[in-house]
Amino acid sequence: MICLQAFGNDNFELTSPSGSIRAAVKCDSTLTWSVETNGIEILTESPVSMTLVDGRKWGHDAKVKKAHKESISRTIDSPLTYTSEMEDNYNGLLLEMKGDWNIEFRAYDDAVAYRFISPGNKPFQIKEELIELNFPENFTATVPYVRTGTDGDFQSQFFNSFENYYTTASLSGLNPNRLAFLPLAIDAGDGIKAVFTETDLRDYPGLYLYNPTGTNQLKGMHAPLPTKVEDGGYNNIQGIVKETAPYIADVDSPREFPWRVLVLGTDKDIASTNVSYLLAKPSDITDISWIKPGKVAWDWWNHWNLTGVDFVAGVNTATYMHYIDFADRNGIEYVILDDGWAADNGEDLMKINPEIDLPAIIAHAREKGVDIILWAGFRAFERDLENICRHYSEMGVKGFKVDFEDRDDQLMVSFNHRAAEVAAKNHLVLDLHGAYKPAGLNRTWPNVLNFEGVNGLENAKWSSLDQFDMVTYDVLIPFIRQVAGPMDYTQGAMNNGTRDTYRPVNTNPMSQGTRCRQLALYMVLNSPLNMMCDSPSHYEREQECTDFIASIPTVWDETVVLDAKMGNHIVTARRKGSDWYIGGINGWTPISLKLDLSPLNLKPGSEIVLFSDGVNAHRNANDYRRTEVSFDSAEPLFVNLSEGGGFAAKISAK
């Protein structure tokens, strides 16, 4: 049944399939939308429009020519993600407007989204897109501010790495001089959270929000279109915008614009949503059989700290041979050669550091069944994209980690799609760093396996607890950043610190929180290309934990969030074949959990291997216990999590 009806000449009501979410669309002097869930008003009338350089204003004096209704219920394949298939059920409204523009709305049971559509056939420029989110009360917001640039100078803030901790304040208390990147969260009370994000971002700048007036409002802003970009920044491999156009985007019509998405529900609903993937453009790759997810033995975080070897460890051939042998012994799919393998600070990726015999490294990796990924600075990769991808693919490299992008203007967004296309042509996977949220790119180009855009574990190398509380951050990102898609957090530390013992040591880093927390993050976080951040020497001293990590898949058949409270804890179960893996983490306050495992439909007598915080983990974060027991799905699972703690489990049928 289509749950859609008009309640005025140009006013429309759109409800989700279950009827729990209702959106009202009013077309008058200004087009507005408003949203409520279970009778609770979340968004009051909020205007949307696009202003074109030629003076046209889509959304002003909005008159409907024709309204199209649809109700969709289908299952889509979602390979290389956290579930093999997704239910795509929504009610939709497409409005054909006078003035040669359209707008489309969709209502899911956990989200409402809209996008502009240009059906014409002539190019044009967009001066600005108006996005105003008006809330009925002074709700609490949790936002990631841009951490670079000057207060009040938004142009300077557009150059950023999309990494920061979260700030929680009332809407009116948000800093009006700082942009926030997406996603961000709103606590509407009554157990309802709202997360605002965007998806299907193609050939268009990314969106930022800010509070301009000290009211209950968030307003959108986009980076202008760069017209002059020069090499600069870190090792001269970043693109520094020197001049911009007086508009945000050049447009070749016809086209669809990005979806603006408001995800709604309980904490568990928010952590379980698939909507960013569902709304994205389907895959542009017909054959994905060559795309291999997996875990990566990674060198940079652990600073090439090897012990008991007969060579000086560092960026050299002997070190990478050692990492390859470690990967082979432990069934790890990839080794990354991070910053340093290319000569001259990586400005020219066709020049190799003389300490690196890359053909020999690739040959050794091939013999061991391990694949090689190379790090690449953005400007060096962009400058010679076709040649670099062709050359290194022919050499036997399987992918690139592209770093220091630090922008999401139209040029950068277009580059990522172009890079994904060229990489796919050469059967290469990508991991994008210093980059904005996935925003649907992982569905359109599934060879882009992972994205940073997260304040991940690398910050433990240089941030004190006062500077960055990672334990608290960890119990926020599954409800905010992860709504947008996979993230390269780079977990797996084997040297773990409590509140009292943690300290930043760049050349020999540790994590905040317990050992079991690090194990749990492999299930809690969505990472199809998943780093093992620590040194092979550390992992081999902790072989029991290493064996467990190595056994964990990185893409899944099914995912169930078992328990969740944003900012406090989350427990996520993921299934591959007949095996379930469960990970749970908490904040700095110890908790005891009684978990109902009945949603997993376990077979009687299933075997569970449980890694749990030791009784002394509050003073020695490395302390843990491993236990094995038979388990019945009718029984609850009791686990105790220490300060900054976690647990990890594997459940297998007999």
C-alpha positions in Angstrom: 0.0 0.0 0.0 1.2 3.5 -0.9 1.0 5.5 2.3 1.0 8.9 0.6 -1.8 11.5 0.2 -2.2 15.1 -0.6 -3.7 17.4 2.1 -3.7 20.6 0.0 -3.2 21.8 -3.5 0.6 21.7 -3.4 1.1 20.3 0.1 1.9 16.6 0.6 2.3 14.1 3.4 4.7 11.2 3.1 4.8 8.4 5.7 7.3 5.5 6.2 6.1 2.0 5.4 5.3 1.3 9.1 3.8 4.7 9.6 6.2 5.6 12.3 7.8 8.5 10.5 5.8 11.3 8.8 7.2 14.1 6.6 5.2 17.1 5.4 6.2 18.9 2.2 4.8 22.4 1.6 5.1 24.1 -1.8 4.4 27.8 -1.5 6.5 30.9 -1.7 9.3 28.7 -0.3 9.4 24.9 -0.4 9.7 23.4 3.1 9.8 20.0 4.8 9.1 19.0 8.3 9.5 15.6 10.1 8.0 13.8 13.1 8.5 10.3 14.4 5.9 8.5 16.6 4.1 11.8 16.9 7.2 13.6 18.2 8.1 16.6 16.2 11.8 16.5 15.2 12.1 19.1 12.4 9.8 22.1 12.0 9.2 23.7 8.7 12.6 24.0 7.1 13.2 25.7 3.7 15.2 24.2 0.9 16.3 25.8 -2.3 19.0 26.1 -4.9 20.1 29.4 -6.4 21.6 29.3 -9.8 24.1 31.8 -11.2 21.7 32.8 -13.9 19.2 34.0 -11.3 16.8 31.1 -11.1 15.8 29.9 -7.6 14.6 26.4 -7.3 12.4 26.1 -4.2 11.1 29.8 -4.4 7.6 30.3 -5.6 7.4 26.5 -5.8 4.5 25.2 -8.0 4.0 21.6 -8.7 3.3 20.4 -12.2 2.9 16.7 -11.4 3.3 14.5 -8.3 4.4 10.9 -8.6 3.9 8.4 -5.8 5.6 5.1 -5.3 5.9 2.4 -2.6 9.0 0.2 -2.9 9.7 -3.1 -1.1 12.7 -5.0 -2.4 15.9 -6.7 -1.3 19.2 -5.6 -2.8 22.6 -7.3 -2.8 25.2 -5.5 -0.7 28.5 -7.3 -1.1 31.7 -6.2 0.5 29.7 -4.7 3.4 28.5 -5.7 6.9 25.6 -7.7 5.4 25.2 -9.6 2.2 21.8 -8.1 1.4 19.6 -5.2 2.6 15.9 -4.6 2.7 15.1 -1.4 0.7 11.6 -0.5 1.7 10.4 3.1 1.4 7.6 5.3 0.3 8.5 8.0 -2.2 7.3 11.3 -3.7 8.7 12.9 -6.8 7.5 16.4 -7.5 7.9 17.8 -11.0 8.1 21.6 -10.6 7.3 24.5 -12.8 10.7 26.0 -13.8 12.3 22.8 -15.0 13.4 21.3 -11.7 12.3 18.3 -9.6 12.6 17.3 -6.0 12.3 13.8 -4.6 11.6 12.6 -1.1 11.8 9.1 0.4 10.6 7.9 3.8 12.1 4.8 5.3 11.2 3.4 8.7 14.5 4.9 10.1 15.0 8.0 7.9 13.7 10.7 5.6 15.7 12.0 2.7 15.3 14.4 -0.2 17.3 15.5 -3.3 17.0 18.0 -6.1 17.0 16.7 -9.7 17.8 18.6 -12.8 15.9 17.1 -15.8 17.2 19.7 -18.4 20.0 19.3 -20.9 22.0 22.5 -20.6 24.9 23.1 -18.3 24.6 25.7 -15.5 26.3 26.8 -12.3 24.9 26.7 -8.7 25.6 29.7 -6.6 24.4 28.2 -3.4 22.1 25.5 -1.9 20.0 26.6 1.0 19.7 24.0 3.7 18.2 25.2 7.0 17.3 22.6 9.7 14.8 24.2 12.2 14.2 22.3 15.4 11.2 22.8 17.7 13.3 22.9 20.8 16.9 23.7 21.9 17.9 20.1 21.5 21.4 18.8 22.4 23.7 18.4 19.4 26.9 16.3 19.1 29.1 17.7 16.3 32.6 17.3 14.9 33.9 20.8 14.3 36.5 21.4 11.6 39.6 21.7 13.7 41.7 23.8 11.3 41.3 27.3 9.9 40.4 30.5 11.6 37.3 31.2 13.6 34.8 32.9 11.5 36.8 32.5 8.3 34.9 29.6 6.7 37.0 29.6 3.6 40.0 28.7 5.7 38.1 25.9 7.4 37.2 24.1 4.1 40.8 22.8 4.1 40.7 20.1 6.7 41.2 16.3 7.2 37.6 15.6 8.5 39.0 14.4 11.8 38.1 15.7 15.2 36.6 14.7 18.5 32.9 15.4 19.2 31.6 18.5 21.0 28.2 18.2 22.8 26.2 21.4 23.4 22.7 22.8 23.0 21.9 23.9 19.5 22.0 27.5 20.5 25.3 26.9 22.4 27.2 25.7 19.3 30.1 27.8 18.1 28.8 30.1 15.3 32.3 30.6 14.0 33.1 26.9 13.4 31.8 24.7 10.6 30.9 21.1 11.5 31.3 18.3 9.0 28.9 15.4 8.6 27.5 13.3 10.0 26.3 15.0 13.3 23.8 14.0 15.9 20.8 15.5 17.6 19.3 14.2 20.9 15.6 15.0 20.6 14.7 13.5 24.0 12.2 10.6 24.7 14.9 8.2 23.6 15.0 9.5 20.0 18.2 10.5 18.2 18.5 12.1 14.8 21.6 12.0 12.7 22.0 14.3 9.7 24.2 13.3 6.8 24.3 13.2 3.0 24.9 10.4 0.5 25.2 9.8 -3.2 27.7 12.6 -3.3 28.9 12.8 -6.9 30.5 15.7 -8.8 29.3 18.1 -6.1 30.8 19.7 -3.0 30.3 18.2 0.5 28.0 19.8 3.0 28.9 21.5 6.3 26.5 22.8 9.0 26.8 25.6 11.5 24.6 27.5 13.9 24.5 31.1 12.7 22.2 32.8 15.2 22.2 31.1 18.6 18.8 29.7 17.8 17.5 26.1 17.4 18.8 26.1 13.8 21.5 24.5 11.7 22.4 26.0 8.4 24.3 24.5 5.5 27.4 25.7 3.7 29.5 24.4 0.8 33.1 25.1 -0.4 33.2 27.2 -3.5 34.5 25.6 -6.7 38.4 26.0 -6.9 39.7 27.6 -10.0 43.4 27.5 -9.0 45.0 24.7 -7.0 48.8 24.5 -6.3 51.0 21.9 -4.7 51.7 22.6 -1.0 51.2 21.4 2.5 52.8 18.2 3.8 55.7 17.2 1.6 54.2 19.3 -1.2 51.6 16.6 -1.8 48.4 18.4 -0.9 46.3 20.6 -3.2 46.2 24.1 -1.8 43.3 26.2 -3.1 44.5 29.6 -4.2 41.5 31.0 -6.1 37.8 30.1 -6.2 34.7 30.8 -8.4 31.8 32.8 -7.0 29.7 29.6 -7.0 29.9 26.1 -5.6 29.4 23.8 -8.7 29.5 23.5 -12.4 26.6 21.3 -13.5 26.1 19.1 -16.6 22.4 18.4 -16.8 20.5 16.2 -16.5 21.6 14.8 -13.1 20.5 14.0 -9.5 22.1 15.9 -6.6 23.1 14.4 -3.3 20.6 13.1 -0.9 20.1 15.1 2.4 19.3 12.5 5.0 17.8 12.7 8.5 18.2 9.3 10.2 15.7 8.8 13.2 15.2 6.3 15.9 16.6 4.8 19.1 20.3 4.4 19.7 20.1 0.9 18.3 18.2 2.0 15.3 20.8 4.7 14.5 23.6 2.2 14.9 21.8 -0.3 12.6 20.8 2.0 9.7 21.6 1.1 6.1 20.2 4.2 4.5 23.5 5.8 3.3 24.2 2.7 1.2 20.6 2.2 0.1 20.3 5.8 -1.3 23.7 5.7 -3.2 24.0 5.0 -6.9 24.4 1.3 -7.5 27.8 -0.2 -8.5 29.5 1.0 -11.7 31.6 -2.2 -11.6 29.8 -5.2 -13.1 32.4 -7.8 -12.1 33.5 -7.4 -8.5 35.1 -10.9 -8.2 38.6 -9.4 -8.2 38.0 -7.1 -5.3 39.5 -8.6 -2.2 38.7 -7.3 1.3 40.8 -8.3 4.2 43.2 -7.4 7.0 46.4 -5.5 6.5 49.8 -5.7 8.3 50.5 -2.0 8.6 53.9 -0.4 9.3 53.4 3.3 10.0 51.5 3.3 13.3 54.0 1.0 15.0 57.0 2.9 13.6 58.6 -0.2 12.1 59.3 -1.4 15.7 60.7 -4.9 15.2 62.8 -6.8 17.7 64.9 -9.9 17.5 65.8 -9.4 13.9 69.3 -9.2 12.3 68.7 -5.9 10.3 68.0 -2.3 11.2 64.2 -1.9 10.9 62.8 1.0 8.9 61.6 1.8 5.4 63.7 -0.8 3.7 63.4 -4.0 1.8 64.3 -6.3 4.8 61.7 -4.8 7.0 58.9 -5.3 4.4 60.0 -8.9 3.8 59.6 -9.4 7.5 56.1 -7.9 7.5 55.2 -10.2 4.5 56.4 -13.3 6.3 54.4 -12.3 9.4 51.3 -11.8 7.2 51.9 -15.2 5.6 52.2 -17.0 9.0 49.0 -15.4 10.3 46.8 -15.5 7.2 46.7 -11.8 6.7 45.7 -10.7 3.2 47.7 -7.5 2.7 50.8 -5.5 3.6 50.9 -1.7 3.2 54.1 0.1 2.3 53.2 3.5 3.9 54.9 6.9 3.5 58.5 6.6 2.5 58.6 3.9 -0.1 58.7 6.5 -2.9 61.7 8.8 -3.2 61.8 12.6 -2.8 59.1 12.7 -0.1 56.7 11.0 -2.5 56.3 13.9 -4.8 56.8 11.6 -7.8 55.4 8.2 -7.3 57.4 6.8 -10.3 60.6 7.3 -8.3 61.3 4.6 -5.7 63.3 5.0 -2.5 66.7 3.3 -3.2 66.3 1.4 0.1 63.2 -0.3 -1.4 63.5 -3.1 -3.9 59.8 -3.0 -4.9 59.9 -5.8 -7.6 61.6 -8.2 -5.0 59.1 -7.2 -2.3 56.1 -7.9 -4.7 57.6 -11.2 -5.9 58.2 -12.3 -2.3 54.6 -11.3 -1.4 53.2 -13.2 -4.4 55.1 -16.3 -3.4 53.6 -16.1 0.1 50.1 -15.4 -1.1 50.1 -11.8 0.3 49.2 -8.7 -1.6 50.8 -5.3 -1.6 49.2 -1.9 -1.2 51.2 1.4 -1.7 50.7 4.7 0.1 50.3 7.7 -2.2 50.0 11.4 -1.5 47.0 13.0 -3.2 48.7 15.5 -5.6 51.3 12.9 -6.7 48.6 10.4 -7.3 46.3 12.9 -9.1 49.0 14.3 -11.3 49.8 11.0 -13.0 46.8 8.9 -12.2 46.4 6.8 -15.3 50.1 6.0 -15.6 50.6 5.2 -11.9 47.6 2.9 -11.8 48.6 1.1 -15.0 52.3 0.8 -14.1 52.0 -0.5 -10.6 49.1 -2.8 -11.5 51.3 -4.4 -14.1 54.0 -4.7 -11.5 51.7 -6.7 -9.3 50.5 -4.0 -6.7 46.9 -4.5 -5.7 45.9 -1.1 -4.4 46.7 2.4 -3.1 46.1 4.2 0.1 45.6 7.8 -1.1 46.3 10.3 1.7 46.2 14.1 2.5 43.1 14.9 0.4 41.9 17.4 2.9 39.1 18.9 0.9 35.6 18.0 -0.3 34.9 20.7 -2.9 33.5 19.7 -6.3 37.0 19.0 -7.7 38.0 16.7 -4.9 34.7 14.8 -5.0 35.0 14.4 -8.7 38.6 13.2 -8.3 37.7 10.4 -6.0 35.1 9.0 -8.5 37.6 9.4 -11.3 40.4 7.7 -9.2 38.0 4.9 -8.3 37.2 4.4 -12.0 40.8 4.3 -13.1 41.7 2.0 -10.2 38.9 -0.4 -11.1 40.0 -0.5 -14.7 43.4 -1.7 -13.4 41.9 -4.0 -10.8 43.2 -1.9 -7.9 41.5 -1.3 -4.5 41.6 2.1 -2.8 41.7 3.3 0.8 41.1 7.1 1.0 42.7 9.0 3.9 42.5 12.6 4.9 39.2 12.3 3.2 35.6 13.1 3.8 32.9 10.5 4.7 32.1 7.7 2.3 28.8 9.3 1.2 27.8 6.4 -0.9 31.0 6.1 -2.9 31.6 2.5 -1.5 28.4 1.3 -3.2 29.0 3.1 -6.5 32.7 2.0 -6.6 33.0 -1.0 -4.3 36.8 -1.2 -5.0 37.0 1.8 -2.6 37.1 -0.5 0.4 37.7 2.0 3.2 37.8 5.7 4.2 39.3 7.6 7.0 37.3 10.7 8.0 37.6 9.4 11.6 39.7 10.6 14.5 41.3 7.1 14.7 44.0 5.4 16.6 46.8 7.3 15.0 46.0 10.1 17.4 47.2 7.9 20.2 50.8 8.5 18.9 50.7 12.2 19.9 47.6 13.1 21.9 47.4 13.0 25.7 44.2 12.0 27.4 43.4 15.6 28.1 43.8 16.4 24.4 41.8 13.5 23.1 39.6 11.1 25.1 39.5 8.2 22.6 37.5 5.9 24.9 34.6 8.3 24.9 35.0 9.0 21.2 34.8 5.2 20.5 31.3 5.0 22.0 30.1 7.9 19.8 31.4 7.0 16.3 29.2 3.9 15.8 26.2 6.2 16.2 27.5 9.2 14.1 30.4 8.7 11.7 29.6 5.1 11.0 26.2 6.0 9.8 27.9 7.3 6.6 29.8 4.1 5.9 33.0 2.2 6.6 36.0 3.8 8.3 39.7 3.1 8.7 40.1 3.6 12.4 43.2 1.3 12.4 42.7 -0.7 15.6 44.7 -3.6 17.0 47.1 -2.2 19.6 48.8 -4.7 21.8 50.2 -2.2 24.2 47.2 -0.9 26.1 46.8 1.9 28.7 44.4 2.8 31.5 43.5 6.3 32.5 46.6 6.4 34.7 49.1 4.5 32.5 48.3 5.7 29.0 50.6 8.3 27.5 51.4 9.3 23.9 54.7 7.9 22.6 55.0 8.5 18.8 57.7 5.9 18.2 56.2 3.1 20.5 52.5 3.9 20.8 49.8 2.5 23.0 46.0 2.6 23.0 43.6 4.0 25.6 41.5 1.3 27.2 41.9 -2.4 27.5 43.2 -5.2 25.3 39.7 -6.6 24.9 38.5 -3.2 23.7 41.0 -3.5 20.8 39.7 -6.9 19.9 36.1 -5.8 20.1 36.6 -2.9 17.7 37.1 -5.4 14.9 33.4 -6.2 15.2 32.0 -2.9 16.4 33.5 -0.9 13.5 32.8 -1.4 9.9 36.1 -1.8 7.9 36.2 -4.0 4.8 40.0 -3.3 4.6 41.0 -3.5 8.2 44.4 -2.6 9.7 46.4 -4.5 12.2 48.2 -1.5 13.4 50.8 -2.9 15.8 54.2 -4.4 15.2 54.7 -8.0 14.1 57.0 -8.4 17.1 54.2 -7.3 19.5 51.6 -9.6 17.8 53.9 -12.6 18.0 54.4 -12.0 21.7 50.6 -12.0 22.0 49.8 -14.9 19.7 46.6 -15.8 21.4 45.1 -12.4 20.6 46.7 -12.4 17.2 45.1 -15.7 16.2 41.7 -14.3 17.2 42.1 -11.1 15.2 43.4 -13.0 12.2 40.3 -15.2 12.3 37.9 -12.2 12.1 36.3 -11.6 8.7 36.1 -8.0 7.4 32.9 -8.4 5.3 29.8 -10.1 6.6 26.6 -11.9 5.9 24.5 -10.4 8.7 24.9 -7.7 11.4 22.8 -7.3 14.5 23.3 -4.5 17.1 22.4 -6.3 20.4 22.6 -3.5 22.8 23.5 0.2 22.5 23.5 3.5 24.3 25.1 6.4 22.5 28.1 7.7 24.5 28.0 4.7 26.9 28.3 1.3 25.2 27.6 -0.7 22.1 27.5 -4.5 21.4 27.5 -5.6 17.8 27.2 -9.2 16.5 28.3 -10.0 12.9 27.8 -13.3 11.1 30.0 -14.9 8.4 28.7 -18.3 7.3 27.6 -20.1 10.5 29.9 -18.3 12.8 29.0 -15.2 14.9 31.5 -12.7 16.1 30.5 -10.3 18.9 32.2 -7.2 20.1 31.3 -4.8 22.8 32.9 -1.6 24.2 32.0 0.9 26.9 33.2 4.3 28.2 35.3 4.9 31.2 32.6 3.7 33.6 32.7 -0.1 34.2 29.5 -1.8 33.3 27.9 -5.3 33.5 25.8 -6.4 30.6 23.2 -9.2 30.3 22.9 -9.8 26.6 20.0 -11.5 24.9 21.4 -13.6 22.1 18.1 -15.0 20.8 18.2 -12.7 17.7 21.2 -14.7 16.5 19.2 -18.0 16.4 22.1 -20.0 17.7 22.1 -23.8 17.6 21.9 -25.6 20.9 25.4 -26.5 22.2 27.2 -23.8 20.2 30.8 -23.2 21.3 31.7 -19.8 22.4 35.3 -18.4 22.8 35.1 -15.3 25.0 37.8 -12.7 25.5 36.9 -10.6 28.5 38.6 -7.9 30.6 40.6 -9.4 33.5 39.8 -8.5 37.1 42.9 -6.3 37.2 42.3 -4.6 33.8 41.4 -1.3 35.6 45.1 -1.0 36.6 46.7 -3.1 33.8 44.8 -2.6 30.6 46.6 -5.6 29.0 44.9 -8.0 31.5 42.3 -10.3 29.9 40.8 -13.8 30.2 40.1 -16.3 27.4 37.4 -18.9 28.1 35.6 -21.6 26.1 32.2 -22.9 26.9 29.2 -24.6 25.3 26.4 -22.2 25.0 22.6 -22.3 24.5 20.9 -19.5 22.6 18.2 -19.4 25.3 20.8 -18.4 27.9 21.8 -14.7 28.3 25.4 -13.9 28.1 26.8 -12.0 31.1 29.9 -9.9 30.6 31.7 -7.4 32.8 33.5 -4.5 31.1 36.3 -2.7 32.9 37.1 1.1 32.6 37.5 1.7 28.9 36.8 -1.9 28.5 35.5 -4.4 26.0 34.8 -8.0 25.2 35.1 -10.1 22.1 33.5 -13.5 21.3 33.3 -16.0 18.5 30.3 -18.4 18.5 30.5 -21.5 16.3 28.0 -24.3 15.9 29.3 -27.8 16.9 
